[in-house]
Amino acid sequence: MRPDPVTHSKDCARLHYSWIIVFTGILIIVAALGFGRFSLGMLLPSMGGDLALSYSRMGFIGTGNFIGYLIAVFVCSRLVKRFGYRLIISLGTFLVGTSMLLVGFAENFWLVLIPFFFTGIGSGLAYVPVMGLISNWFGSSLRGLASGLLISGIGLGIMITGLLIPAINSFMDSGQGWRTNWMVMGGVVLVISLLSVLLIRNQPEDMGLTILAKTGKQENHLAADLFDTTPPQYDRHLLFHLGSIYFFFGFTYVIYVTFVITSLINAYHFTEIVAGRFWFWFGLLGMFSGPLFGSLSDHLGRARTLALVYSLQGVSHLLIALNPLPGSVYLSVGLFALSAWSIPSIIAAAVGDYLGPLKAAAGFATVTLFFGLGQISGPSLAGIIAEKSGNFSQAYILASLLTLVAAVMCLFLPKHTTA
């Protein structure tokens, strides 16, 4: 098998289009996840008050979204193979924006749950392919950095919502600001869906380019099927290992991001404005998470970096649950933001390392199924626990224990051959 030539980063006289893919991908992740998923955590307190939602119903809204996301993961491999990354990513982003607009008109629990379920479908159709697309445009020597930059869109989206949502709420009467917020964000997402049509390309060969890598690194890249969905037998054991690790992230992170603002307001008695500032800093620090730990994983290795990140998250969950010292809540938010968003980027890079560019997107979709199952389980269980105990402390403690289990599992990942 003869490796195709690669484009070396310092040999490019002009900006390689790979970086345009990253820039557009950041905007897509702002739309699909920053707005389409994580804005819920900021909006739940005002939505819950206006619609008289219990903790358990709040949890089920998150679960409905993640069920939609999981359905999208099941079908996106076949859709991308048939229609290409560009079309599916753009349609997914369009669905996110449209369904967010509908949430803004909701008058009861069910009219929130149903469109937010479709928001989850759109998020999955946009996010999974755009993460897999990185392995088509970047060699393994830059893959962790590129994936990390892409995932910084989560932090950017959270940072924007931390400023936008309290500001809009403060100008609206009778607790109706959450409706305006959904509509404004939905409109922005629709604009981003148009940009994805204009800028996303399926692979470098479509533009007469080759994969981007550091000078001196030999990268294998074959322009064959866009989305190979038939990994060999060997890969199944590896994908199950990675998927199990990713399951724990899906289960635990969603408890934190869905309910941390509710905890700050209800348990720690912060005002919505102050909680919004927390959310802003949460997003700002999160922007460094992917690039920092993604780049570290290029040098230290995926397994050890993942173990470090999961350990930091375990500490973060314990701090928000127990609040043992003054400033523990601040430290918890900081640790979680600096670490959490690196996990999807490192997992995506690891899948590309193990399977190679042709199978990276299909492999990432496979492990994302495990992640989706975790997301479905986490918020509903946490809501039920909080309904019985009166707060989310026990749910955070459970999340902490599971992240530490994941950290140990990371250390048993096999070494990979650069793909």
Steps between C-alpha positions, in 0.01 A plus 500: 500500500668820381453813712378805313706819528409737779503875528751603766401787728812717453514438124167675440541848353141577590246383752414137438126441461519254791495801732186634331343162579602546865361856514169392348492196727539723805192698395306178438585375849402838648164448331444129556635468854575843649152630412302187412589301811687688772282811500239281671696511826483881508134509398363227728453717811279756321329235283436285805343790686281613211382151400493354856750224416614258771863385527408167343329668204802724453709185481265338250528803270875440486445129450262563209765708330759227544266230368471709184877534492545124531256435216704735282820313588338174388416634155770759424754247371271385220380853429851640469614209287211564260478881502838623628610695805405840366131434444438306821688748721308790345160327530575405861586859588184622325290256706660629821410859417143425393421287805648760737260757357212263579615453862457875541125463435447212745219529755557180698743216571408295191532795263855550630589132495391423142686775310802463730505133402543615138769743614685190620463332162638808326787528748605142431477539122720811517749411773598139429585550132686828558723330760563207264577742217818613680671168422439563129679835513775454763769239556555349845778750581244785497179306562484553877559875467245536219236300688573702813454829315175369357365405841577848632173593333324350803673745732438790264129416482473469878683830547259676264194355675643600839481864389204488264242311706509710821513820291187408301323373813563831676320692224196272489198505731326215680779246463451474122862574405575133450268499197682790336831331572399181320381701200809721477736203526292303252534783246879510545519122450311529171759750376778258597325222306526718189872559564555125526351454152734765363824392672500129591670262255501121524873438450818678380487325163178687420709818484814351349673495839654232720484426872678747729779372728822616662815484293678166531192301598384236257123473489287244322196649333294335231216676322252215494162466666401804707365295784617140530255334736653151507794497743685166524449255785805628688352848527188386682684422825684829483185698423320331790785606733497859372120503496480386862734782603292745298179369662623621840565846358150513350344393830696734726559822310132541415406493869738787562413724204124444528465570871800706616320834446191366675726391789670840516163677517301258718765345726768770517261798463671680213291746297441425133733785401784360715428148376518637146846636575599153617367361173699762305825405672405135466481553123812716479718250685339220299630654178852408611404146600509338158813669362690459830437133566461410131849632430629331818359171374702538179815493714414313820268245339122468484464248785701685765346835408149355522578352842619841621190676368259251658681535833459878492131461428459258792643764734271763345187295567603440861562871561157608374335218700671554834618864489763416765686833499432865413544535126431133429218586260728734305771236482249239390375711209856585398625141505201368311517769233874456447475124460161377384481614139834343415358147527301499173797642311745246646258213438454618139878524454551157659246342265683656207832370632371145540281468190648744250325781308265281297339338804537786748153647450328162519710406804417827675133445427527153658658621825256790506219245533645410841533869581135551401383222729681672786335831416156344500556343842668788679249789519189293570672303778648817649157666492340206679777497764458875555121465519540259792794664679419865435829584323752364251788418738450123487483508121830691486664246733385215274643687200833543680532128568425413137758745364767336715401159361539644150845640587622153594354349181689756290833366623421160343450633146745335254778691328421602146682508172480847343234507231 
